């Protein structure tokens, strides 16, 4: 990662008060200068060109507004060439800020940026150590921020609304509120991403993230995170509210760093039954709440459309999953080394209703066959009520390693040895943590509720602690997808959002602690439910 350039800021002068002063101060100012921008609306007829190390600060979101003038309206010309992977496809001259190449150590804060007739707000090549904070990106054709090769960025506490769209481009391309190609050592936190009803919205999009941390965001768009095709690695995604899909496909699954991972997705709330799209190696998914509505059963939790064989490497554990749609996993090609363990799945009859098996692993493709000994489903609680479903969608799947699961409502349970090992079933610690921008939501087991202010002593902490309750586990807790923003059509017309019931269980969570390795709390909480499941299984076998 590049180090910061040593710069000395000039003493702040009087704030600029009109567009002409702003253009002059930014385009003709010196590197390292601080420019204060007064409250008001500033209409631009061409991009601003800040210098290295400048600090641009407005009076606040909604107070200082920068937007394109009616006379400057380039529209969507050229956007069909911006596929994300090449420098030549990016035209920064159609953004409010054109950073050019190598404008590093720039700070922009406390503004509203809007441009319904320009490509986006900020665009640059190698703008290392960029910091964007307390900005509102509102209504752009393509991207709030568009970069090509960037290191060390901090993008935090911003609002993106209708900032990553398709702009009527028919080539199959789409923009993103954050559209970042080749980004290393970046931190994206505390942001809110939203969209209008009927608008195709994309949150965080890019090519090849490395050493990236995406945390504490609320992303209410169709695709929450889209990072396809490249050799991403060491990408941590945690404590986010994610209304849409995480799409991370890579032909053949891609390389995995020695002793490391490509994506680690943990302690999030995910509400789309089509949660993941990938054929990706080296993935870990743990301690998340997947909470799907019965009338939105269109997706597999993980879907892979690549037909090429991948050596795999997915560890999916300690998650809570409510109402899987089509299923939990489906792939088009052979994918080995998949472990699903210590999860709790609760499913009711969906609107379709869904009757497919929960898992489908391709037995053979392109001359390769699945190594069934590497497909492991163990130590889970899977309880289906109303409509029984098989565990696997094909008979070949019966050769997978299936052991020590508590299965209820699973129609092909007798096809597996499912031997008991005495190990704990279900998550090894309660899920008790906060998600979203400014920790706005609290997860307590299967229950999602608004975080109260002030937060009471003993409440679920931001880091995920050692709570004593599993929320809805046998207690009727519900959430099924509250809406944090203004959009109500995340999964189709006519959808309605249900506010969660508040959680009164009062889990005792650490305010700073991470996941605990103790299982006693969860086991105690589920004891009555487990006994009930065993009795129902016994009645069916008689």
C-alpha positions as CSV (number, residue, x, y, z in Angstrom):
1,X,0.0,0.0,0.0
2,X,1.3,3.4,-0.8
3,X,2.1,5.7,2.1
4,X,0.5,9.1,2.5
5,X,2.2,12.0,0.9
6,X,3.4,14.6,3.4
7,X,1.5,17.8,2.8
8,X,1.1,21.0,4.7
9,X,-2.4,22.5,4.5
10,X,-2.7,26.3,4.1
11,X,-4.8,28.1,6.8
12,X,-8.4,28.0,5.9
13,X,-9.6,31.2,4.1
14,X,-13.2,32.4,3.9
15,X,-15.6,29.8,2.5
16,X,-16.4,30.0,-1.2
17,X,-20.0,31.1,-1.8
18,X,-20.7,30.7,-5.5
19,X,-19.9,28.3,-8.4
20,X,-17.3,30.6,-10.0
21,X,-15.4,30.9,-6.7
22,X,-15.6,27.1,-6.2
23,X,-14.2,26.4,-9.7
24,X,-11.4,28.8,-9.2
25,X,-10.5,27.6,-5.7
26,X,-10.4,23.9,-6.7
27,X,-9.0,24.1,-10.2
28,X,-6.4,26.8,-9.5
29,X,-5.7,26.1,-5.9
30,X,-2.5,24.5,-4.6
31,X,-1.8,20.9,-3.5
32,X,-2.7,20.4,0.2
33,X,-5.1,23.4,0.4
34,X,-8.2,23.3,2.5
35,X,-11.3,24.6,0.8
36,X,-14.5,25.3,2.8
37,X,-17.7,25.5,0.8
38,X,-20.5,27.5,2.2
39,X,-24.2,26.4,2.3
40,X,-26.0,26.8,-0.9
41,X,-26.4,25.2,-4.4
42,X,-23.5,25.2,-6.8
43,X,-24.3,24.3,-10.4
44,X,-21.3,23.1,-12.4
45,X,-20.9,23.3,-16.2
46,X,-17.8,21.1,-16.2
47,X,-15.9,18.8,-13.8
48,X,-13.9,20.1,-10.9
49,X,-10.2,19.1,-10.9
50,X,-8.8,19.0,-7.3
51,X,-5.1,18.7,-6.5
52,X,-3.2,16.2,-4.5
53,X,-3.9,16.5,-0.8
54,X,-6.7,19.0,-1.0
55,X,-9.5,18.9,1.6
56,X,-12.9,20.0,0.4
57,X,-15.5,20.5,3.1
58,X,-19.1,21.7,2.8
59,X,-21.6,22.8,5.4
60,X,-23.2,19.4,5.6
61,X,-25.5,17.1,3.6
62,X,-28.4,18.9,2.2
63,X,-26.8,22.3,3.1
64,X,-24.0,22.5,0.5
65,X,-25.2,21.0,-2.8
66,X,-23.1,20.5,-5.9
67,X,-24.9,19.4,-9.1
68,X,-24.6,19.7,-12.9
69,X,-26.2,22.7,-14.6
70,X,-28.9,22.1,-17.2
71,X,-26.4,23.1,-19.9
72,X,-24.1,20.3,-19.0
73,X,-25.9,17.0,-19.6
74,X,-23.8,14.4,-21.3
75,X,-26.4,11.6,-20.7
76,X,-25.4,8.0,-21.0
77,X,-23.1,8.4,-24.0
78,X,-20.2,5.9,-23.7
79,X,-21.4,4.0,-20.7
80,X,-21.9,0.9,-22.7
81,X,-18.1,0.7,-22.9
82,X,-17.6,0.7,-19.1
83,X,-17.5,-3.0,-18.5
84,X,-15.3,-2.4,-15.4
85,X,-12.0,-4.1,-16.4
86,X,-10.3,-1.6,-18.6
87,X,-9.1,2.0,-18.2
88,X,-10.3,2.9,-21.7
89,X,-13.9,2.4,-20.8
90,X,-14.0,5.1,-18.1
91,X,-14.6,8.8,-19.1
92,X,-14.0,10.9,-16.0
93,X,-14.9,14.1,-17.9
94,X,-18.6,13.3,-17.3
95,X,-18.4,13.3,-13.5
96,X,-18.7,16.2,-11.1
97,X,-15.2,15.6,-9.9
98,X,-12.5,14.5,-12.4
99,X,-9.5,13.5,-10.3
100,X,-7.5,12.6,-13.4
101,X,-4.6,10.3,-12.6
102,X,-2.5,10.2,-9.4
103,X,-4.6,12.7,-7.3
104,X,-3.8,11.1,-4.0
105,X,-4.5,12.0,-0.3
106,X,-7.7,13.8,-1.2
107,X,-10.5,14.4,1.4
108,X,-14.0,15.4,0.4
109,X,-16.7,15.7,3.1
110,X,-20.0,17.3,4.1
111,X,-21.7,17.8,0.8
112,X,-24.7,16.6,-1.3
113,X,-23.6,15.6,-4.8
114,X,-26.3,15.2,-7.5
115,X,-26.3,14.8,-11.2
116,X,-29.2,13.1,-13.0
117,X,-27.7,13.9,-16.4
118,X,-24.0,13.1,-15.7
119,X,-22.3,9.7,-15.3
120,X,-21.5,10.2,-11.6
121,X,-20.1,12.2,-8.8
122,X,-16.4,11.4,-8.5
123,X,-14.0,9.6,-10.9
124,X,-10.3,9.0,-10.9
125,X,-7.4,6.8,-11.8
126,X,-5.0,5.8,-8.9
127,X,-6.5,8.2,-6.4
128,X,-4.7,6.5,-3.5
129,X,-5.5,7.3,0.1
130,X,-8.8,8.9,-0.8
131,X,-11.2,9.7,2.0
132,X,-14.9,10.3,1.4
133,X,-17.1,11.0,4.4
134,X,-20.5,12.5,5.3
135,X,-21.4,12.9,1.6
136,X,-24.8,12.3,0.0
137,X,-24.6,10.9,-3.5
138,X,-28.0,11.4,-5.0
139,X,-29.4,10.4,-8.4
140,X,-26.6,9.6,-10.9
141,X,-26.7,7.7,-14.2
142,X,-23.9,5.3,-13.4
143,X,-21.8,5.6,-10.3
144,X,-21.4,7.7,-7.2
145,X,-17.6,6.9,-7.1
146,X,-15.8,5.4,-10.1
147,X,-12.1,4.5,-9.8
148,X,-9.5,2.4,-11.6
149,X,-6.7,1.1,-9.4
150,X,-6.9,2.5,-5.9
151,X,-5.1,1.8,-2.6
152,X,-5.9,2.8,0.9
153,X,-9.3,4.4,0.5
154,X,-11.6,5.2,3.4
155,X,-15.3,5.5,2.4
156,X,-17.4,6.0,5.5
157,X,-20.6,7.5,6.8
158,X,-22.1,8.4,3.4
159,X,-25.5,8.1,1.9
160,X,-26.0,6.7,-1.7
161,X,-29.4,7.0,-3.2
162,X,-30.1,6.0,-6.9
163,X,-26.3,6.4,-7.3
164,X,-25.6,3.1,-9.1
165,X,-27.9,2.4,-12.0
166,X,-28.1,1.0,-15.6
167,X,-28.8,4.4,-17.2
168,X,-30.8,2.6,-20.0
169,X,-27.7,0.9,-21.2
170,X,-28.6,-2.2,-23.2
171,X,-25.2,-3.9,-23.4
172,X,-25.7,-5.8,-20.2
173,X,-23.4,-3.5,-18.2
174,X,-24.5,-1.7,-15.1
175,X,-23.0,0.9,-12.8
176,X,-22.7,0.8,-9.0
177,X,-23.0,3.3,-6.2
178,X,-19.3,2.4,-5.6
179,X,-17.8,1.1,-8.8
180,X,-14.2,0.3,-8.0
181,X,-11.8,-1.6,-10.3
182,X,-8.7,-3.1,-8.7
183,X,-8.9,-1.8,-5.1
184,X,-6.5,-2.8,-2.4
185,X,-6.5,-2.0,1.3
186,X,-9.8,-0.2,1.3
187,X,-12.3,0.3,4.2
188,X,-16.0,0.8,3.4
189,X,-18.1,1.4,6.5
190,X,-21.1,3.1,8.0
191,X,-22.7,3.9,4.6
192,X,-26.3,3.7,3.5
193,X,-27.3,2.6,0.0
194,X,-30.8,2.9,-1.3
195,X,-32.9,3.2,-4.4
196,X,-36.3,4.3,-5.6
197,X,-39.1,1.9,-6.3
198,X,-38.7,0.3,-9.7
199,X,-35.0,1.3,-10.1
200,X,-32.4,-1.3,-10.7
201,X,-30.0,-0.6,-7.9
202,X,-26.4,-1.7,-7.4
203,X,-24.5,-1.1,-4.2
204,X,-20.8,-2.0,-4.1
205,X,-19.4,-3.2,-7.4
206,X,-16.0,-3.7,-8.8
207,X,-13.2,-5.9,-10.0
208,X,-10.6,-7.6,-7.8
209,X,-10.8,-6.3,-4.2
210,X,-7.8,-7.3,-2.1
211,X,-7.4,-6.7,1.7
212,X,-10.8,-5.0,1.8
213,X,-13.1,-4.6,4.7
214,X,-16.8,-3.9,4.1
215,X,-18.6,-3.5,7.4
216,X,-21.4,-1.8,9.2
217,X,-23.3,-0.7,6.1
218,X,-27.0,-0.8,5.2
219,X,-27.3,-1.8,1.5
220,X,-30.9,-1.8,0.2
221,X,-30.3,-2.6,-3.5
222,X,-30.9,-5.5,-5.8
223,X,-27.3,-6.5,-5.9
224,X,-25.7,-5.5,-2.6
225,X,-22.1,-6.5,-3.5
226,X,-21.0,-7.5,-7.0
227,X,-17.3,-8.5,-7.4
228,X,-17.1,-10.9,-10.3
229,X,-14.4,-12.6,-12.5
230,X,-11.2,-11.6,-10.8
231,X,-8.7,-12.9,-8.3
232,X,-10.2,-11.2,-5.2
233,X,-8.8,-12.2,-1.8
234,X,-8.9,-11.3,1.9
235,X,-12.2,-9.5,1.5
236,X,-14.1,-9.4,4.8
237,X,-17.8,-8.6,4.8
238,X,-19.4,-8.2,8.2
239,X,-22.1,-6.5,10.3
240,X,-24.0,-5.3,7.3
241,X,-27.7,-5.2,6.5
242,X,-27.9,-6.7,3.0
243,X,-31.2,-6.6,1.1
244,X,-29.8,-8.0,-2.1
245,X,-27.4,-10.5,-3.5
246,X,-23.6,-10.9,-3.0
247,X,-22.3,-11.9,-6.4
248,X,-18.7,-13.1,-6.5
249,X,-18.4,-15.7,-9.3
250,X,-14.9,-16.7,-10.7
251,X,-14.2,-19.1,-13.5
252,X,-12.9,-22.3,-11.9
253,X,-13.3,-20.7,-8.5
254,X,-10.1,-18.7,-8.6
255,X,-6.9,-18.8,-6.5
256,X,-6.8,-18.8,-2.7
257,X,-4.0,-17.2,-0.8
258,X,-1.8,-19.6,1.2
259,X,-3.4,-20.0,4.6
260,X,-6.0,-17.3,3.8
261,X,-9.4,-16.8,2.2
262,X,-11.0,-15.1,-0.7
263,X,-14.2,-13.9,1.0
264,X,-15.2,-14.1,4.7
265,X,-18.8,-13.2,5.2
266,X,-19.9,-13.1,8.8
267,X,-22.3,-11.4,11.3
268,X,-24.6,-10.0,8.6
269,X,-28.3,-9.9,8.1
270,X,-29.3,-11.1,4.6
271,X,-32.9,-11.0,3.4
272,X,-32.8,-12.2,-0.3
273,X,-33.4,-15.9,-0.8
274,X,-30.9,-15.5,-3.7
275,X,-28.2,-14.5,-1.2
276,X,-25.0,-15.6,-3.0
277,X,-24.0,-16.1,-6.6
278,X,-20.6,-17.8,-7.0
279,X,-18.4,-20.5,-8.1
280,X,-15.6,-19.3,-5.8
281,X,-12.9,-21.1,-3.8
282,X,-11.8,-20.3,-0.3
283,X,-15.1,-18.9,1.1
284,X,-16.2,-18.8,4.7
285,X,-19.8,-17.9,5.6
286,X,-20.6,-17.9,9.3
287,X,-22.7,-16.3,12.1
288,X,-25.2,-14.7,9.7
289,X,-28.9,-14.4,10.0
290,X,-30.6,-15.4,6.6
291,X,-34.2,-14.3,6.9
292,X,-36.4,-15.0,3.9
293,X,-40.0,-14.2,3.3
294,X,-42.4,-17.0,2.4
295,X,-43.6,-15.0,-0.6
296,X,-40.1,-14.5,-2.0
297,X,-39.0,-18.1,-2.5
298,X,-37.4,-17.5,-5.9
299,X,-33.7,-18.2,-5.0
300,X,-31.2,-20.7,-3.8
301,X,-29.2,-19.3,-0.9
302,X,-26.1,-20.1,-2.9
303,X,-26.3,-20.4,-6.7
304,X,-23.5,-21.2,-9.1
305,X,-24.0,-20.9,-12.9
306,X,-20.5,-21.9,-14.0
307,X,-20.2,-25.3,-15.6
308,X,-16.4,-25.5,-15.2
309,X,-15.1,-27.6,-12.3
310,X,-13.9,-25.9,-9.2
311,X,-11.8,-27.5,-6.4
312,X,-14.0,-25.5,-3.9
313,X,-13.5,-24.7,-0.4
314,X,-16.7,-23.3,1.2
315,X,-17.1,-23.5,5.0
316,X,-20.7,-22.5,6.0
317,X,-21.3,-22.7,9.7
318,X,-23.0,-21.3,12.7
319,X,-25.7,-19.5,10.7
320,X,-29.4,-19.1,11.3
321,X,-31.5,-19.7,8.2
322,X,-35.2,-19.1,8.0
323,X,-37.4,-20.2,5.1
324,X,-35.0,-21.2,2.4
325,X,-36.6,-20.7,-1.1
326,X,-35.6,-23.1,-3.8
327,X,-32.9,-24.4,-1.6
328,X,-29.6,-23.9,0.2
329,X,-27.1,-24.7,-2.5
330,X,-27.3,-25.4,-6.3
331,X,-24.4,-25.6,-8.8
332,X,-24.2,-26.1,-12.5
333,X,-20.6,-27.5,-12.5
334,X,-18.7,-29.8,-10.1
335,X,-17.7,-28.1,-6.9
336,X,-15.9,-30.0,-4.1
337,X,-14.9,-29.3,-0.5
338,X,-18.2,-28.0,0.7
339,X,-18.8,-28.1,4.4
340,X,-22.2,-27.2,6.0
341,X,-22.1,-27.5,9.7
342,X,-23.5,-26.2,13.0
343,X,-26.3,-24.3,11.3
344,X,-29.9,-24.0,12.3
345,X,-32.4,-24.1,9.4
346,X,-36.1,-23.4,10.0
347,X,-38.5,-23.7,7.1
348,X,-42.2,-23.3,6.6
349,X,-44.3,-23.8,3.5
350,X,-43.5,-21.1,1.0
351,X,-45.9,-19.5,-1.4
352,X,-45.0,-21.7,-4.5
353,X,-44.8,-24.1,-2.5
354,X,-41.1,-25.2,-2.8
355,X,-40.6,-29.0,-2.6
356,X,-37.1,-29.3,-4.1
357,X,-34.2,-30.8,-2.1
358,X,-32.3,-28.3,-0.1
359,X,-29.0,-29.2,-1.8
360,X,-28.0,-30.1,-5.3
361,X,-24.4,-30.9,-6.1
362,X,-23.7,-31.8,-9.8
363,X,-22.7,-35.5,-9.8
364,X,-20.5,-35.1,-13.0
365,X,-19.7,-32.5,-15.6
366,X,-17.1,-32.2,-18.4
367,X,-15.5,-35.5,-17.5
368,X,-15.2,-34.6,-13.8
369,X,-17.1,-36.2,-10.9
370,X,-18.0,-34.8,-7.5
371,X,-15.8,-36.1,-4.7
372,X,-18.6,-37.0,-2.3
373,X,-16.3,-37.5,0.6
374,X,-15.6,-33.8,0.5
375,X,-19.3,-32.8,0.7
376,X,-20.0,-32.7,4.4
377,X,-23.3,-31.9,6.1
378,X,-23.0,-32.4,9.9
379,X,-24.1,-31.1,13.3
380,X,-27.0,-29.1,12.0
381,X,-30.6,-28.6,13.1
382,X,-32.9,-28.7,10.1
383,X,-36.6,-28.4,10.9
384,X,-39.2,-28.1,8.2
385,X,-42.8,-27.7,9.0
386,X,-45.9,-27.8,6.8
387,X,-44.2,-29.2,3.6
388,X,-41.6,-31.9,3.7
389,X,-38.6,-31.6,1.5
390,X,-35.7,-33.9,0.7
391,X,-32.1,-33.0,1.8
392,X,-30.7,-33.7,-1.7
393,X,-32.2,-33.3,-5.2
394,X,-30.6,-36.3,-6.7
395,X,-29.8,-39.8,-5.5
396,X,-26.1,-39.4,-6.1
397,X,-26.1,-36.9,-3.3
398,X,-26.9,-39.7,-0.8
399,X,-23.2,-40.4,-1.0
400,X,-22.3,-37.2,0.7
401,X,-21.1,-37.3,4.4
402,X,-24.2,-36.7,6.4
403,X,-23.8,-37.1,10.2
404,X,-25.1,-36.0,13.5
405,X,-27.9,-33.8,12.2
406,X,-31.2,-33.3,13.8
407,X,-33.6,-33.6,10.9
408,X,-37.3,-32.9,11.0
409,X,-39.6,-32.7,8.0
410,X,-36.8,-34.0,5.7
411,X,-38.4,-36.6,3.5
412,X,-35.3,-38.6,2.5
413,X,-33.7,-38.7,6.0
414,X,-33.7,-42.5,5.9
415,X,-31.3,-42.4,2.9
416,X,-28.4,-41.3,5.1
417,X,-26.6,-42.9,8.0
418,X,-26.7,-39.6,9.9
419,X,-24.9,-41.3,12.8
420,X,-24.8,-39.5,16.1
421,X,-21.4,-38.3,17.3
422,X,-22.3,-36.6,20.5
423,X,-21.1,-33.3,19.2
424,X,-23.3,-30.1,19.7
425,X,-25.8,-29.4,17.0
426,X,-26.7,-26.0,15.7
427,X,-24.6,-22.8,16.2
428,X,-21.9,-23.1,18.9
429,X,-22.8,-19.7,20.3
430,X,-25.9,-17.5,20.1
431,X,-26.2,-14.9,17.4
432,X,-26.3,-11.6,19.3
433,X,-24.9,-8.5,17.5
434,X,-25.8,-5.3,15.7
435,X,-25.8,-4.7,11.9
436,X,-26.2,-1.8,9.5
437,X,-25.1,1.8,9.4
438,X,-24.6,3.2,12.9
439,X,-25.6,-0.3,14.3
440,X,-29.2,0.5,13.5
441,X,-30.4,-3.1,13.7
442,X,-30.0,-5.7,16.5
443,X,-29.9,-9.4,15.8
444,X,-30.9,-11.6,18.8
445,X,-31.2,-15.1,17.4
446,X,-33.8,-15.3,14.7
447,X,-35.2,-11.9,15.7
448,X,-34.2,-8.6,14.1
449,X,-35.3,-5.4,15.7
450,X,-34.4,-1.7,15.8
451,X,-31.5,-0.9,18.1
452,X,-32.9,1.2,21.0
453,X,-31.4,4.5,21.9
454,X,-29.9,4.6,24.4
455,X,-28.8,1.0,24.2
456,X,-29.6,-0.7,27.5
457,X,-27.0,-2.4,29.6
458,X,-26.5,-6.1,28.6
459,X,-27.9,-5.6,25.1
460,X,-26.4,-7.3,22.1
461,X,-23.1,-5.7,21.3
462,X,-21.7,-4.5,18.0
463,X,-19.1,-7.2,17.8
464,X,-21.2,-10.2,18.4
465,X,-21.1,-11.6,21.9
466,X,-22.1,-14.5,24.1
467,X,-25.8,-13.9,24.5
468,X,-28.1,-16.4,26.1
469,X,-31.1,-16.3,23.7
470,X,-31.6,-17.5,20.2
471,X,-34.5,-15.2,19.6
472,X,-37.0,-17.1,17.5
473,X,-35.7,-20.6,18.1
474,X,-38.9,-22.2,19.3
475,X,-40.1,-18.9,20.6
476,X,-42.0,-17.6,17.6
477,X,-39.6,-14.7,16.9
478,X,-40.1,-13.1,13.5
479,X,-38.7,-10.4,11.3
480,X,-38.9,-11.4,7.6
481,X,-37.2,-8.4,6.2
482,X,-37.8,-4.9,7.5
483,X,-37.2,-2.1,5.1
484,X,-34.5,0.4,6.2
485,X,-35.0,2.8,3.4
486,X,-37.6,4.2,1.1
487,X,-37.7,1.2,-1.3
488,X,-40.4,-1.4,-0.9
489,X,-39.9,-3.6,-3.9
490,X,-36.7,-5.5,-3.3
491,X,-38.2,-8.7,-4.7
492,X,-41.0,-7.7,-7.0
493,X,-44.1,-5.8,-7.4
494,X,-46.7,-6.1,-4.7
495,X,-44.3,-7.1,-2.0
496,X,-45.0,-5.8,1.5
497,X,-42.5,-5.2,4.2
498,X,-43.1,-6.6,7.7
499,X,-41.6,-4.8,10.6
500,X,-40.1,-7.2,13.1
501,X,-41.6,-7.9,16.4
502,X,-39.4,-6.6,19.1
503,X,-37.1,-9.0,21.0
504,X,-37.8,-9.1,24.7
505,X,-35.4,-11.8,25.5
506,X,-32.7,-9.4,26.5
507,X,-29.6,-11.4,25.5
508,X,-26.6,-10.7,27.6
509,X,-24.0,-9.8,24.9
510,X,-20.6,-8.4,25.2
511,X,-20.3,-4.9,23.9
512,X,-16.9,-5.6,22.4
513,X,-16.4,-9.3,22.4
514,X,-16.3,-11.4,19.2
515,X,-17.9,-14.9,18.7
516,X,-17.6,-17.1,21.7
517,X,-16.6,-20.7,21.4
518,X,-19.0,-21.9,24.1
519,X,-22.0,-23.8,23.1
520,X,-23.9,-24.1,26.4
521,X,-26.1,-21.1,25.9
522,X,-27.4,-22.3,22.6
523,X,-27.9,-25.9,23.7
524,X,-29.9,-24.8,26.8
525,X,-32.1,-22.6,24.7
526,X,-32.9,-25.3,22.2
527,X,-33.3,-28.2,24.7
528,X,-37.1,-28.2,24.7
529,X,-37.3,-27.7,21.0
530,X,-34.9,-30.6,20.4
531,X,-36.8,-33.0,22.6
532,X,-40.0,-32.1,20.7
533,X,-38.3,-32.8,17.4
534,X,-37.1,-36.2,18.6
535,X,-40.6,-37.1,19.7
536,X,-42.0,-36.2,16.4
537,X,-39.4,-38.3,14.6
538,X,-40.2,-41.2,16.9
539,X,-43.9,-40.9,16.1
540,X,-43.2,-41.0,12.3
541,X,-41.1,-44.1,12.6
542,X,-43.8,-46.1,14.4
